[in-house]
């Protein structure tokens, strides 16, 4: 792995834990020699994450659609900023630049990106690890929902196992190192 894509909020949220987790993840990424791919924003958890990677002398690749540049939320100090026309292009480019994916706390956008990248893995469009940094139990309800979907026969156990989860950045990154993608020869 060389680059890890992180999905997260353009809002700071109400808990200091979210920013603290972004800074801890940034330190782990740089310490392990990973570059950051993210949504290119200077605000919220996104801005905290990018700034922390840069403060540790890491490399940051932002991908931002034109409509968000017009709202003046793009980060001006990144290693590289890719400007794309749409949110669809943004997600596709982020996927192609990254070797793994992590979701920090976020709202609709973060959830949509996480679910889409999991779906792409389920469909064997990619075979890259995906995880959530479950800060302050933020994603407990989502994990319960996925377990319920398995119990109801609407999601296979193999597909559910594609999503790694930890509250600790180092533990999550270690899970990625031992990731084995599900076999591509059968539908999940």
C-alpha positions as CSV (number, residue, x, y, z in Angstrom):
1,X,0.0,0.0,0.0
2,X,1.2,3.5,-0.9
3,X,-1.9,5.7,-0.6
4,X,-4.9,5.5,1.7
5,X,-8.1,7.3,1.0
6,X,-9.9,8.8,4.0
7,X,-13.6,9.8,3.9
8,X,-14.7,12.2,6.6
9,X,-16.8,15.2,7.4
10,X,-16.5,18.8,6.2
11,X,-17.8,19.7,9.6
12,X,-15.9,19.4,12.9
13,X,-18.7,17.7,14.8
14,X,-19.5,18.3,18.4
15,X,-16.8,16.0,19.9
16,X,-13.1,16.9,20.2
17,X,-12.6,13.1,19.8
18,X,-13.2,13.4,16.0
19,X,-10.4,15.9,15.4
20,X,-8.1,14.1,17.8
21,X,-8.8,10.8,15.8
22,X,-8.0,12.6,12.6
23,X,-4.7,13.8,14.0
24,X,-3.9,10.3,15.3
25,X,-4.7,8.7,12.0
26,X,-2.5,11.3,10.2
27,X,0.4,10.5,12.4
28,X,0.0,6.8,11.8
29,X,-0.2,7.3,8.1
30,X,2.9,9.3,7.9
31,X,4.9,7.1,10.3
32,X,4.1,4.1,8.1
33,X,5.0,6.0,4.9
34,X,1.4,6.2,3.5
35,X,0.2,9.1,1.5
36,X,-3.3,10.6,2.1
37,X,-6.0,10.8,-0.6
38,X,-9.1,12.7,0.5
39,X,-11.7,15.2,-0.6
40,X,-9.6,18.3,-0.9
41,X,-11.4,20.5,1.6
42,X,-9.8,22.8,4.2
43,X,-12.7,22.7,6.6
44,X,-14.0,20.3,9.3
45,X,-12.5,16.9,10.0
46,X,-11.2,16.9,6.4
47,X,-9.1,20.1,7.1
48,X,-7.8,18.8,10.4
49,X,-6.7,15.5,8.8
50,X,-5.0,17.1,5.8
51,X,-3.3,19.7,8.0
52,X,-2.0,17.1,10.4
53,X,-0.5,14.9,7.6
54,X,1.2,18.0,6.2
55,X,2.5,19.0,9.7
56,X,4.1,15.6,9.9
57,X,5.7,16.2,6.4
58,X,3.4,13.7,4.7
59,X,2.0,13.8,1.2
60,X,-1.6,14.8,0.6
61,X,-3.6,14.3,-2.6
62,X,-6.9,16.2,-2.6
63,X,-9.7,15.6,-5.1
64,X,-12.4,18.2,-5.2
65,X,-15.2,19.0,-7.6
66,X,-15.4,22.5,-9.2
67,X,-18.7,23.3,-7.3
68,X,-16.8,23.1,-4.0
69,X,-14.0,25.3,-5.2
70,X,-16.6,27.9,-6.0
71,X,-17.7,27.7,-2.3
72,X,-14.1,28.4,-1.3
73,X,-13.5,25.3,0.8
74,X,-10.6,23.8,-1.2
75,X,-7.3,23.4,0.6
76,X,-4.5,25.6,-0.9
77,X,-1.5,23.9,0.7
78,X,-1.8,20.3,-0.5
79,X,0.9,18.3,-2.2
80,X,-1.5,17.9,-5.1
81,X,-5.1,19.1,-5.7
82,X,-7.1,17.4,-8.5
83,X,-10.0,19.5,-9.6
84,X,-12.8,17.4,-11.3
85,X,-16.2,18.3,-12.7
86,X,-18.5,16.2,-10.6
87,X,-18.9,14.2,-7.4
88,X,-19.0,11.1,-9.5
89,X,-15.6,11.9,-11.0
90,X,-14.3,12.7,-7.6
91,X,-15.1,9.3,-6.2
92,X,-13.8,7.5,-9.2
93,X,-10.5,9.3,-9.1
94,X,-10.1,8.8,-5.3
95,X,-10.7,5.1,-5.9
96,X,-8.1,4.9,-8.6
97,X,-5.5,6.9,-6.6
98,X,-5.9,4.8,-3.4
99,X,-4.8,1.4,-2.2
100,X,-7.2,1.3,0.8
101,X,-10.1,3.2,2.3
102,X,-11.0,4.5,5.8
103,X,-14.0,6.3,7.0
104,X,-13.8,8.7,9.9
105,X,-17.0,10.1,11.4
106,X,-19.1,12.0,8.8
107,X,-22.6,12.6,7.5
108,X,-24.4,11.7,4.2
109,X,-21.3,12.2,2.0
110,X,-19.0,10.0,4.1
111,X,-21.7,7.3,4.4
112,X,-22.4,7.4,0.7
113,X,-18.7,7.1,-0.2
114,X,-18.2,4.3,2.3
115,X,-21.1,2.3,1.1
116,X,-20.3,2.8,-2.5
117,X,-16.7,1.7,-2.1
118,X,-17.9,-1.4,-0.2
119,X,-20.3,-2.1,-3.0
120,X,-17.5,-1.8,-5.6
121,X,-15.5,-4.3,-3.6
122,X,-18.5,-6.7,-3.4
123,X,-18.8,-6.5,-7.1
124,X,-15.1,-7.0,-7.6
125,X,-14.5,-3.6,-9.2
126,X,-11.6,-3.3,-6.7
127,X,-10.0,-5.7,-4.2
128,X,-8.7,-3.1,-1.7
129,X,-9.3,-3.1,2.1
130,X,-12.0,-0.9,3.6
131,X,-12.4,0.1,7.2
132,X,-13.9,2.5,9.6
133,X,-12.2,4.3,12.5
134,X,-14.9,3.9,15.0
135,X,-14.2,7.0,17.1
136,X,-16.3,7.3,20.3
137,X,-18.5,4.4,19.0
138,X,-19.7,6.6,16.2
139,X,-20.3,3.7,13.8
140,X,-21.7,1.2,16.3
141,X,-25.3,1.5,14.8
142,X,-24.0,1.0,11.3
143,X,-22.1,-2.2,12.4
144,X,-25.2,-3.5,14.1
145,X,-27.3,-2.7,11.0
146,X,-24.8,-4.7,8.8
147,X,-24.9,-7.6,11.3
148,X,-28.7,-7.5,11.1
149,X,-28.6,-7.6,7.3
150,X,-26.5,-10.7,7.5
151,X,-28.9,-12.3,10.0
152,X,-31.8,-11.5,7.6
153,X,-30.1,-13.1,4.7
154,X,-29.7,-9.8,2.8
155,X,-25.9,-9.5,3.1
156,X,-23.5,-12.4,3.0
157,X,-21.0,-12.9,5.8
158,X,-18.2,-12.6,3.3
159,X,-19.4,-9.2,2.2
160,X,-19.9,-8.1,5.8
161,X,-16.3,-9.2,6.5
162,X,-15.0,-6.8,3.9
163,X,-15.6,-3.9,6.4
164,X,-12.9,-3.7,9.1
165,X,-13.4,-1.7,12.2
166,X,-11.3,-0.4,15.0
167,X,-11.2,2.6,17.3
168,X,-7.4,2.6,17.0
169,X,-5.7,3.8,13.8
170,X,-2.7,1.5,14.3
171,X,-4.9,-1.5,14.7
172,X,-7.0,-0.7,11.7
173,X,-3.9,-0.3,9.5
174,X,-2.6,-3.6,10.7
175,X,-5.9,-5.2,9.7
176,X,-5.3,-3.8,6.2
177,X,-1.8,-5.4,6.0
178,X,-3.3,-8.9,6.5
179,X,-6.3,-8.3,4.2
180,X,-7.2,-11.0,1.8
181,X,-9.8,-10.0,-0.8
182,X,-12.8,-12.4,-1.2
183,X,-12.5,-14.7,-4.2
184,X,-13.7,-13.1,-7.4
185,X,-15.1,-16.4,-8.8
186,X,-18.4,-16.2,-7.0
187,X,-21.1,-13.7,-6.3
188,X,-21.3,-12.5,-2.7
